[in-house]
């Protein structure tokens, strides 16, 4: 099932939600910054070296969605600003609620 809402494209598959994230490393704080080109825009303080931004992204999403870090996977884009993320055990609506900080 493919759904577009608030311009963040999500896909539900086997109890998981898949969506794109656009990361801005070296930001002033860790936060969800809205939507950009169909992806959830995330600002991270961590630099994009030695996987630190990827680790910070996984930690932030797990914290905001109140799930374990092991439930959050980067499917593609480990070395890119645009990443495909899969989170098990959450709903599409929880992902979309991140835009309004109501996760």
Buried (B, 14 or more C-beta within 10 A) or exposed (E): EEBEEBEBBBBBEEEBBBBBBBBBBEBEEBBBBBBBEBBBBBBBBBEBEEBBBBBBBBBBBBEBBEBEEEBBBBEEBEEEBBBBBBBBBBBBEBBBBBBEEEB
